[in-house]
Amino acid sequence: MTYEIYTDGSCRGNPGPGGWAALIKNMDTGDEEVIKGGNSKTTNNIMELTAILKSLELFVPHSE
């Protein structure tokens, strides 16, 4: 399967309240999923990287 992932993150102030989001698109089926989150005191860089990490976590098998 082939996926495309689009991510973004930002905050108001540095540090300040911020958020991140990602769009994960399955290029074989056309299915799309949006994930998002935030933090009350963060930086722009943290939110940008969090969006990437949270997206990649969806592709890692979890053991419970």
Buried (B, 14 or more C-beta within 10 A) or exposed (E): EEBEBEBBBBBEEEBBBBBBBBBBBEEEEEEEEEBEBBBEEBBBEBBBBBBBEBBEEEEEEEEE
